[in-house]
């Protein structure tokens, strides 16, 4: 094996579910740390208090713009990282934090939250609430192959990461409405049920073989749109 890539993990405003998903790789996480990744900092696994210069940074959670330190940490992460990965629905799209209006017992002044792409440039999205452990592991391995692999391995990693990079370029808003306008209304939906299976709050049901969304239940995590196999439909393919 070539030398490892360096990786950092920044935790902003979220439920820590993405960290749990990472840990759910169990022995696979140990393999990552042993063969592919040199973990430079992470609140739960590495006793380092400051953002380090790394090849790849995973960022979990949205950013509270009332929290000056969080905004500064986010910008510092971007400056010190070659590749920034938004991990989970909160980092990618704001998710449930979009509905926060402050008044929390511990931080009542914190009332405005943004997906990190509204503040910094993000290279790769891993959407979901939370993302699957396998997806987190695979992106870490592909980042390793992209930065340290042979030409064939770099081509494989590029092909794997392309949809996730496209998602980052599309913007910081995704919900069932995107399925309606970009997939269903275009006649592309094949009724596979992937969107309903991916929804963490059961806001999507199937009626007559097509998905139906409950807008009042949607938390805008983007899981359904990014899970849809037709959301990446291209006439070039």
Backbone as CSV, one residue per row, in Angstrom:
resi,resn,N_x,N_y,N_z,CA_x,CA_y,CA_z,C_x,C_y,C_z
1,UNK,0.828,-1.199,0.000,0.000,0.000,0.000,0.868,1.258,0.000
2,UNK,0.374,2.287,-0.677,1.053,3.574,-0.631,0.786,4.214,0.718
3,UNK,1.400,5.370,0.946,1.168,6.053,2.209,-0.281,6.484,2.327
4,UNK,-0.744,6.660,3.564,-2.136,6.966,3.839,-2.467,8.408,3.453
5,UNK,-3.775,8.651,3.284,-4.236,10.027,3.170,-4.523,10.542,4.578
6,UNK,-4.426,11.837,4.760,-4.762,12.437,6.045,-6.214,12.903,6.020
7,UNK,-6.908,12.686,7.119,-8.332,12.991,7.186,-8.667,13.711,8.484
8,UNK,-9.552,14.703,8.368,-10.064,15.404,9.541,-11.570,15.301,9.601
9,UNK,-12.124,15.516,10.786,-13.567,15.400,10.990,-14.024,16.580,11.837
10,UNK,-14.809,17.464,11.213,-15.327,18.634,11.918,-16.795,18.407,12.237
11,UNK,-17.148,18.616,13.497,-18.531,18.393,13.941,-19.167,19.738,14.271
12,UNK,-20.227,20.083,13.526,-20.931,21.337,13.774,-22.285,21.036,14.424
13,UNK,-23.373,21.629,13.944,-24.673,21.483,14.603,-25.453,20.311,14.010
14,UNK,-25.622,19.275,14.803,-26.343,18.096,14.351,-26.556,17.147,15.507
15,UNK,-27.103,15.980,15.197,-27.481,15.033,16.254,-26.411,13.993,16.529
16,UNK,-25.291,14.033,15.815,-24.192,13.069,15.928,-24.547,11.725,15.302
17,UNK,-25.672,11.666,14.580,-26.045,10.420,13.918,-25.053,9.995,12.855
18,UNK,-24.416,10.971,12.197,-23.430,10.630,11.170,-22.190,10.001,11.792
19,UNK,-21.811,10.461,12.982,-20.694,9.838,13.701,-21.036,8.399,14.058
20,UNK,-22.274,8.179,14.489,-22.726,6.817,14.803,-22.673,5.947,13.555
21,UNK,-23.099,6.508,12.407,-23.051,5.747,11.158,-21.616,5.374,10.797
22,UNK,-20.685,6.291,11.009,-19.276,5.993,10.772,-18.810,4.857,11.677
23,UNK,-19.167,4.933,12.946,-18.755,3.901,13.897,-19.393,2.560,13.582
24,UNK,-20.563,2.575,12.915,-21.253,1.331,12.580,-20.535,0.517,11.506
25,UNK,-19.406,1.015,11.021,-18.573,0.203,10.129,-17.798,-0.861,10.903
26,UNK,-17.783,-0.743,12.227,-17.165,-1.733,13.096,-15.737,-2.072,12.647
27,UNK,-15.478,-3.325,12.311,-14.122,-3.736,11.914,-13.677,-3.012,10.652
28,UNK,-14.636,-2.645,9.800,-14.283,-1.905,8.600,-13.659,-0.555,8.923
29,UNK,-14.084,0.069,10.019,-13.490,1.335,10.446,-12.041,1.130,10.859
30,UNK,-11.787,0.022,11.545,-10.410,-0.287,11.947,-9.531,-0.533,10.728
31,UNK,-10.095,-1.172,9.705,-9.347,-1.396,8.465,-9.019,-0.071,7.787
32,UNK,-9.996,0.845,7.758,-9.746,2.172,7.190,-8.583,2.853,7.888
33,UNK,-8.631,2.862,9.219,-7.594,3.555,9.992,-6.246,2.858,9.888
34,UNK,-6.284,1.555,9.658,-5.035,0.792,9.582,-4.358,0.922,8.222
35,UNK,-5.157,0.915,7.140,-4.581,0.815,5.802,-4.631,2.110,4.993
36,UNK,-5.672,2.889,5.187,-5.921,3.969,4.236,-5.844,5.373,4.821
37,UNK,-6.222,5.534,6.056,-6.477,6.870,6.594,-5.658,7.140,7.850
38,UNK,-5.033,8.295,7.868,-4.385,8.802,9.080,-5.298,9.888,9.646
39,UNK,-6.047,9.557,10.705,-7.030,10.473,11.277,-6.318,11.530,12.111
40,UNK,-6.348,12.769,11.632,-5.621,13.848,12.289,-6.407,14.489,13.427
41,UNK,-7.707,14.630,13.235,-8.528,15.189,14.310,-9.980,14.776,14.135
42,UNK,-10.642,14.536,15.271,-12.057,14.201,15.309,-12.486,14.266,16.768
43,UNK,-13.575,14.957,17.074,-13.948,15.158,18.481,-14.062,13.885,19.303
44,UNK,-14.562,12.796,18.694,-14.814,11.581,19.465,-13.691,10.550,19.406
45,UNK,-12.776,10.669,18.436,-11.768,9.623,18.264,-10.329,10.111,18.382
46,UNK,-10.099,11.389,18.213,-8.727,11.900,18.239,-8.652,13.096,19.187
47,UNK,-7.736,13.050,20.121,-7.634,14.097,21.141,-6.814,15.279,20.613
48,UNK,-7.379,15.939,19.607,-6.753,17.141,19.025,-7.802,18.236,19.020
49,UNK,-7.465,19.404,19.501,-8.443,20.459,19.727,-8.586,21.435,18.576
50,UNK,-7.681,21.392,17.613,-7.700,22.400,16.557,-7.709,21.736,15.186
51,UNK,-8.234,22.460,14.210,-8.286,21.987,12.833,-6.867,21.845,12.286
52,UNK,-6.579,20.718,11.659,-5.261,20.450,11.102,-5.305,20.513,9.570
53,UNK,-4.165,20.657,8.943,-4.074,20.602,7.486,-4.160,19.146,7.051
54,UNK,-5.139,18.835,6.184,-5.383,17.443,5.792,-5.707,17.358,4.303
55,UNK,-5.689,16.121,3.805,-6.103,15.879,2.419,-7.614,15.983,2.272
56,UNK,-8.343,15.343,3.199,-9.800,15.269,3.116,-10.404,15.618,4.473
57,UNK,-11.445,16.444,4.463,-12.198,16.744,5.677,-13.638,16.310,5.523
58,UNK,-14.139,15.563,6.496,-15.561,15.274,6.608,-16.155,16.311,7.554
59,UNK,-17.247,16.942,7.145,-17.916,17.916,8.009,-19.326,17.434,8.278
60,UNK,-19.648,17.243,9.543,-20.981,16.799,9.965,-21.748,17.961,10.567
61,UNK,-23.012,18.105,10.198,-23.866,19.123,10.784,-23.899,20.412,9.985
62,UNK,-24.961,21.175,10.184,-25.053,22.502,9.576,-24.294,23.496,10.444
63,UNK,-24.141,24.722,9.945,-23.391,25.725,10.690,-24.357,26.766,11.243
64,UNK,-24.222,27.044,12.521,-25.025,28.083,13.166,-24.334,29.424,12.935
65,UNK,-24.991,30.309,12.203,-24.346,31.583,11.879,-24.397,32.571,13.046
66,UNK,-25.108,32.195,14.132,-25.043,32.995,15.363,-23.821,32.630,16.192
67,UNK,-23.142,31.560,15.804,-21.985,31.057,16.541,-20.714,31.427,15.774
68,UNK,-20.067,32.474,16.206,-18.892,32.977,15.500,-17.788,31.923,15.421
69,UNK,-17.588,31.175,16.493,-16.531,30.168,16.507,-16.815,29.052,15.506
70,UNK,-18.090,28.655,15.378,-18.444,27.607,14.426,-18.187,28.062,12.997
71,UNK,-18.541,29.300,12.686,-18.307,29.838,11.338,-16.813,29.902,11.043
72,UNK,-16.033,30.353,12.018,-14.580,30.437,11.834,-13.971,29.050,11.661
73,UNK,-14.458,28.076,12.436,-13.936,26.708,12.324,-14.257,26.121,10.952
74,UNK,-15.456,26.410,10.456,-15.843,25.921,9.131,-14.940,26.513,8.056
75,UNK,-14.708,27.803,8.102,-13.861,28.450,7.102,-12.412,27.965,7.207
76,UNK,-11.956,27.727,8.426,-10.588,27.222,8.624,-10.460,25.806,8.064
77,UNK,-11.516,25.008,8.236,-11.512,23.657,7.679,-11.357,23.695,6.162
78,UNK,-12.081,24.604,5.523,-11.978,24.747,4.061,-10.564,25.162,3.652
79,UNK,-9.983,26.091,4.359,-8.646,26.578,4.012,-7.588,25.494,4.158
80,UNK,-7.762,24.590,5.104,-6.740,23.603,5.417,-7.008,22.225,4.796
81,UNK,-8.023,22.127,3.927,-8.389,20.833,3.354,-8.321,20.879,1.837
82,UNK,-7.732,19.854,1.248,-7.730,19.759,-0.213,-9.119,19.406,-0.730
83,UNK,-9.811,18.518,-0.013,-11.159,18.083,-0.396,-12.070,18.193,0.820
84,UNK,-13.229,18.827,0.647,-14.213,18.941,1.724,-15.432,18.101,1.372
85,UNK,-15.822,17.222,2.297,-16.978,16.341,2.120,-18.056,16.742,3.117
86,UNK,-19.246,17.099,2.615,-20.398,17.361,3.481,-21.039,16.033,3.830
87,UNK,-21.036,15.677,5.101,-21.493,14.366,5.550,-22.879,14.478,6.185
88,UNK,-23.886,13.944,5.513,-25.225,13.900,6.071,-26.121,15.043,5.623
89,UNK,-27.416,14.876,5.871,-28.410,15.831,5.413,-28.239,17.224,5.970
90,UNK,-27.804,17.357,7.227,-27.639,18.691,7.821,-26.530,19.473,7.125
91,UNK,-25.398,18.825,6.878,-24.288,19.494,6.214,-24.612,19.803,4.760
92,UNK,-25.301,18.863,4.081,-25.597,19.046,2.659,-26.726,20.043,2.421
93,UNK,-27.831,19.869,3.163,-29.053,20.605,2.829,-29.697,21.349,4.000
94,UNK,-29.114,21.279,5.171,-29.707,21.946,6.317,-30.585,21.042,7.149
95,UNK,-31.332,20.142,6.455,-32.120,19.129,7.149,-33.042,19.766,8.195
96,UNK,-33.201,19.115,9.334,-34.142,19.566,10.358,-33.726,20.901,10.966
97,UNK,-32.440,21.237,10.889,-31.999,22.511,11.478,-32.559,23.716,10.727
98,UNK,-33.039,23.515,9.510,-33.679,24.614,8.776,-34.916,25.131,9.508
99,UNK,-35.507,24.290,10.350,-36.740,24.654,11.032,-36.489,25.241,12.421
100,UNK,-35.231,25.349,12.821,-34.916,25.877,14.146,-35.153,27.382,14.202
101,UNK,-35.736,27.825,15.295,-35.962,29.261,15.498,-35.410,29.736,16.841
102,UNK,-34.484,28.987,17.384,-33.870,29.384,18.647,-34.693,28.939,19.846
103,UNK,-34.270,29.398,21.014,-34.974,29.070,22.241,-34.529,27.781,22.900
104,UNK,-33.471,27.131,22.356,-32.990,25.910,22.991,-32.466,26.241,24.387
105,UNK,-32.632,25.310,25.296,-32.291,25.567,26.691,-30.816,25.913,26.871
106,UNK,-29.945,25.189,26.155,-28.506,25.424,26.373,-27.974,26.612,25.590
107,UNK,-28.537,26.888,24.396,-28.066,28.002,23.563,-29.280,28.730,22.972
108,UNK,-30.004,29.509,23.768,-31.236,30.133,23.272,-31.023,31.142,22.148
109,UNK,-29.808,31.672,22.028,-29.546,32.686,20.997,-29.269,32.072,19.632
110,UNK,-29.066,30.761,19.587,-28.749,30.099,18.330,-30.050,29.816,17.577
111,UNK,-30.302,30.587,16.545,-31.591,30.502,15.867,-31.508,30.415,14.353
112,UNK,-30.314,30.517,13.777,-30.181,30.506,12.324,-29.093,29.515,11.913
113,UNK,-29.465,28.550,11.068,-28.543,27.494,10.645,-28.545,27.390,9.124
114,UNK,-27.376,27.115,8.563,-27.239,26.982,7.122,-26.492,25.697,6.785
115,UNK,-26.820,25.062,5.659,-25.954,23.993,5.153,-24.592,24.581,4.839
116,UNK,-23.557,23.804,4.989,-22.208,24.367,4.919,-21.875,24.928,3.551
117,UNK,-22.545,24.423,2.495,-22.288,24.921,1.152,-22.720,26.358,0.942
118,UNK,-23.538,26.907,1.862,-23.909,28.313,1.780,-22.819,29.232,2.319
119,UNK,-21.808,28.634,2.968,-20.739,29.430,3.571,-19.391,29.167,2.904
120,UNK,-19.125,27.902,2.539,-17.864,27.533,1.908,-18.133,26.690,0.671
121,UNK,-17.101,26.479,-0.133,-17.212,25.577,-1.281,-17.068,24.137,-0.800
122,UNK,-18.001,23.293,-1.218,-17.982,21.876,-0.859,-17.725,21.059,-2.120
123,UNK,-16.869,20.053,-2.002,-16.481,19.255,-3.160,-17.355,18.020,-3.357
124,UNK,-17.754,17.374,-2.261,-18.474,16.099,-2.334,-19.595,16.094,-1.298
125,UNK,-20.762,15.597,-1.695,-21.873,15.377,-0.767,-21.996,13.892,-0.462
126,UNK,-22.281,13.577,0.812,-22.773,12.249,1.194,-24.101,12.489,1.892
127,UNK,-25.206,12.540,1.132,-26.497,12.862,1.741,-27.064,11.693,2.525
128,UNK,-28.144,11.965,3.246,-28.816,10.936,4.036,-28.942,11.364,5.479
129,UNK,-29.894,10.783,6.175,-30.140,11.126,7.583,-30.361,9.836,8.366
130,UNK,-29.305,9.155,8.766,-27.897,9.448,8.440,-27.481,8.665,7.198
131,UNK,-26.336,9.007,6.598,-25.823,8.195,5.493,-25.538,6.771,5.965
132,UNK,-25.531,5.841,5.024,-25.232,4.463,5.403,-23.751,4.330,5.768
133,UNK,-23.430,3.463,6.703,-22.023,3.230,7.043,-21.186,2.842,5.831
134,UNK,-21.785,2.023,4.949,-21.062,1.556,3.768,-20.685,2.728,2.856
135,UNK,-21.605,3.692,2.726,-21.340,4.830,1.857,-20.195,5.673,2.405
136,UNK,-20.184,5.895,3.702,-19.098,6.657,4.322,-17.770,5.943,4.109
137,UNK,-17.767,4.642,4.342,-16.545,3.847,4.152,-16.080,3.894,2.710
138,UNK,-17.001,3.721,1.774,-16.628,3.690,0.361,-16.062,5.020,-0.109
139,UNK,-16.657,6.126,0.343,-16.137,7.436,-0.049,-14.723,7.631,0.496
140,UNK,-14.479,7.173,1.709,-13.129,7.288,2.276,-12.122,6.480,1.458
141,UNK,-12.503,5.269,1.067,-11.609,4.430,0.255,-11.386,5.058,-1.117
142,UNK,-12.450,5.575,-1.730,-12.321,6.185,-3.045,-11.472,7.457,-2.994
143,UNK,-11.572,8.195,-1.904,-10.708,9.362,-1.740,-9.248,8.936,-1.680
144,UNK,-9.004,7.813,-1.003,-7.645,7.276,-0.954,-7.150,6.902,-2.355
145,UNK,-7.993,6.181,-3.107,-7.598,5.762,-4.457,-7.394,6.965,-5.367
146,UNK,-8.228,7.994,-5.209,-8.122,9.178,-6.043,-6.814,9.915,-5.803
147,UNK,-6.381,9.946,-4.559,-5.189,10.722,-4.208,-3.904,9.893,-4.236
148,UNK,-4.016,8.584,-4.025,-2.810,7.765,-3.866,-2.724,6.573,-4.822
149,UNK,-3.779,6.315,-5.595,-3.837,5.088,-6.379,-3.163,5.171,-7.729
150,UNK,-3.237,4.050,-8.460,-2.752,3.989,-9.835,-3.731,4.721,-10.743
151,UNK,-3.396,4.817,-12.029,-4.291,5.503,-12.956,-5.649,4.801,-13.029
152,UNK,-5.633,3.465,-13.060,-6.884,2.722,-13.125,-7.707,2.949,-11.865
153,UNK,-7.050,2.976,-10.727,-7.761,3.214,-9.469,-8.317,4.635,-9.403
154,UNK,-7.565,5.592,-9.924,-8.047,6.980,-9.945,-9.257,7.121,-10.861
155,UNK,-9.254,6.404,-11.990,-10.401,6.439,-12.887,-11.633,5.832,-12.218
156,UNK,-11.440,4.736,-11.483,-12.539,4.112,-10.752,-13.096,5.071,-9.699
157,UNK,-12.206,5.699,-8.933,-12.640,6.624,-7.888,-13.373,7.823,-8.468
158,UNK,-12.897,8.319,-9.595,-13.541,9.460,-10.245,-14.957,9.111,-10.677
159,UNK,-15.123,7.914,-11.254,-16.448,7.481,-11.685,-17.389,7.311,-10.495
160,UNK,-16.866,6.778,-9.399,-17.692,6.566,-8.206,-18.108,7.892,-7.574
161,UNK,-17.176,8.843,-7.504,-17.437,10.097,-6.805,-18.182,11.130,-7.646
162,UNK,-18.243,10.915,-8.961,-18.836,11.924,-9.843,-20.254,12.327,-9.452
163,UNK,-21.177,11.383,-9.199,-22.527,11.807,-8.800,-22.549,12.608,-7.509
164,UNK,-21.663,12.258,-6.566,-21.619,12.971,-5.294,-21.025,14.365,-5.470
165,UNK,-20.141,14.518,-6.440,-19.608,15.842,-6.766,-20.657,16.665,-7.518
166,UNK,-21.447,15.994,-8.373,-22.535,16.679,-9.065,-23.557,17.209,-8.074
167,UNK,-23.849,16.413,-7.039,-24.795,16.842,-6.013,-24.299,18.100,-5.308
168,UNK,-22.999,18.149,-5.040,-22.433,19.330,-4.389,-22.544,20.557,-5.279
169,UNK,-22.432,20.352,-6.590,-22.523,21.485,-7.516,-23.954,21.958,-7.726
170,UNK,-24.940,21.085,-7.442,-26.337,21.438,-7.679,-26.890,22.432,-6.678
171,UNK,-26.305,22.507,-5.490,-26.791,23.482,-4.526,-27.072,22.881,-3.166
172,UNK,-27.698,23.676,-2.301,-27.867,23.304,-0.900,-29.333,23.097,-0.521
173,UNK,-30.155,22.792,-1.497,-31.562,22.530,-1.212,-32.009,21.297,-1.979
174,UNK,-32.595,20.335,-1.266,-33.116,19.133,-1.911,-34.192,18.531,-1.031
175,UNK,-35.302,18.169,-1.633,-36.398,17.558,-0.890,-37.299,16.819,-1.878
176,UNK,-38.473,16.393,-1.423,-39.383,15.662,-2.306,-39.814,16.515,-3.498
177,UNK,-39.829,17.835,-3.333,-40.195,18.719,-4.447,-39.259,18.532,-5.634
178,UNK,-37.981,18.216,-5.350,-37.030,17.974,-6.436,-37.396,16.713,-7.209
179,UNK,-37.853,15.692,-6.490,-38.328,14.487,-7.169,-39.505,14.807,-8.076
180,UNK,-40.415,15.632,-7.585,-41.598,15.974,-8.361,-41.218,16.697,-9.655
181,UNK,-40.371,17.735,-9.536,-40.084,18.585,-10.694,-39.053,17.982,-11.636
182,UNK,-38.060,17.235,-11.084,-36.943,16.784,-11.898,-37.046,15.317,-12.341
183,UNK,-37.889,14.552,-11.674,-37.990,13.132,-12.007,-39.424,12.759,-12.396
184,UNK,-40.357,12.891,-11.453,-41.729,12.418,-11.690,-42.394,13.190,-12.816
185,UNK,-42.318,14.529,-12.764,-42.976,15.348,-13.784,-42.306,15.255,-15.148
186,UNK,-41.113,14.679,-15.197,-40.416,14.494,-16.470,-40.653,13.098,-17.053
187,UNK,-41.499,12.331,-16.373,-41.794,10.978,-16.862,-40.666,9.997,-16.635
188,UNK,-39.789,10.261,-15.672,-38.627,9.407,-15.448,-38.818,8.406,-14.310
189,UNK,-39.836,8.617,-13.481,-40.035,7.730,-12.325,-40.473,6.353,-12.804
190,UNK,-39.801,5.308,-12.264,-40.158,3.940,-12.628,-40.804,3.202,-11.461
191,UNK,-41.119,3.946,-10.382,-41.845,3.350,-9.263,-41.072,2.319,-8.486
192,UNK,-39.766,2.492,-8.365,-38.935,1.475,-7.704,-39.071,1.507,-6.185
193,UNK,-39.468,2.657,-5.627,-39.632,2.758,-4.184,-38.391,3.153,-3.421
194,UNK,-37.306,3.451,-4.116,-36.058,3.818,-3.433,-36.232,5.070,-2.584
195,UNK,-36.998,6.032,-3.086,-37.187,7.287,-2.350,-37.918,7.045,-1.039
196,UNK,-38.981,6.227,-1.080,-39.737,5.932,0.132,-38.882,5.170,1.137
197,UNK,-38.044,4.260,0.643,-37.174,3.492,1.533,-36.116,4.376,2.192
198,UNK,-35.677,5.404,1.477,-34.612,6.259,1.997,-35.103,7.302,2.976
199,UNK,-36.401,7.651,2.917,-36.916,8.742,3.747,-36.857,8.369,5.225
200,UNK,-36.133,9.136,6.064,-35.988,8.770,7.479,-37.218,9.084,8.318
201,UNK,-38.171,9.867,7.774,-39.356,10.244,8.557,-40.647,9.705,7.947
202,UNK,-40.522,8.785,7.005,-41.693,8.162,6.370,-42.655,9.189,5.785
203,UNK,-42.093,10.197,5.138,-42.918,11.235,4.522,-43.344,10.865,3.107
204,UNK,-42.880,9.729,2.598,-43.192,9.316,1.230,-43.889,7.964,1.249
205,UNK,-45.028,7.898,0.594,-45.748,6.649,0.417,-45.897,6.393,-1.079
206,UNK,-46.396,5.211,-1.433,-46.623,4.885,-2.837,-48.125,4.730,-3.091
207,UNK,-48.598,5.457,-4.068,-49.999,5.364,-4.474,-50.033,5.028,-5.968
208,UNK,-50.650,3.904,-6.289,-50.743,3.463,-7.691,-49.362,3.356,-8.344
209,UNK,-48.407,2.885,-7.547,-47.075,2.651,-8.082,-46.193,3.863,-8.202
210,UNK,-46.654,5.034,-7.718,-45.846,6.252,-7.794,-45.717,6.874,-6.403
211,UNK,-44.598,7.561,-6.133,-44.398,8.150,-4.802,-45.282,9.367,-4.565
212,UNK,-45.770,9.465,-3.341,-46.530,10.625,-2.896,-45.858,11.174,-1.644
213,UNK,-45.599,12.464,-1.617,-44.891,13.066,-0.496,-45.800,13.905,0.387
214,UNK,-45.571,13.810,1.694,-46.274,14.647,2.665,-45.369,15.823,3.008
215,UNK,-45.682,16.980,2.456,-44.807,18.140,2.606,-44.647,18.559,4.063
216,UNK,-45.698,18.374,4.873,-45.624,18.784,6.267,-44.699,17.898,7.093
217,UNK,-44.398,16.706,6.587,-43.493,15.796,7.297,-42.049,15.910,6.819
218,UNK,-41.846,16.473,5.633,-40.511,16.528,5.034,-39.563,17.377,5.870
219,UNK,-38.360,16.865,6.113,-37.352,17.612,6.870,-36.241,18.150,5.975
220,UNK,-36.407,18.013,4.663,-35.468,18.565,3.691,-34.043,18.020,3.877
221,UNK,-33.960,16.707,4.035,-32.637,16.091,4.177,-32.039,15.713,2.835
222,UNK,-32.868,15.665,1.775,-32.364,15.335,0.450,-32.122,13.870,0.201
223,UNK,-32.470,13.007,1.174,-32.183,11.585,1.027,-32.946,10.976,-0.146
224,UNK,-34.214,11.353,-0.303,-35.038,10.740,-1.355,-34.526,11.081,-2.744
225,UNK,-34.231,12.343,-2.955,-33.789,12.773,-4.286,-32.459,12.135,-4.653
226,UNK,-31.544,12.072,-3.709,-30.225,11.520,-4.000,-30.228,10.001,-4.062
227,UNK,-31.240,9.368,-3.463,-31.340,7.911,-3.555,-31.955,7.480,-4.875
228,UNK,-32.720,8.353,-5.504,-33.423,8.012,-6.741,-32.442,7.685,-7.864
229,UNK,-32.551,6.508,-8.489,-31.623,6.158,-9.575,-31.807,7.012,-10.819
230,UNK,-32.922,7.736,-10.916,-33.148,8.590,-12.067,-32.801,10.056,-11.793
231,UNK,-32.392,10.373,-10.590,-32.051,11.769,-10.306,-30.751,12.174,-11.000
232,UNK,-29.973,11.163,-11.455,-28.722,11.445,-12.176,-28.880,11.135,-13.655
233,UNK,-30.122,11.109,-14.145,-30.376,10.777,-15.526,-29.633,11.743,-16.452
234,UNK,-28.966,11.211,-17.464,-28.209,12.035,-18.397,-28.396,11.514,-19.815
235,UNK,-28.664,12.412,-20.727,-28.798,12.025,-22.117,-27.443,11.657,-22.743
236,UNK,-26.369,11.932,-22.023,-25.041,11.575,-22.520,-24.695,10.121,-22.242
237,UNK,-25.481,9.469,-21.387,-25.204,8.076,-21.006,-26.053,7.148,-21.851
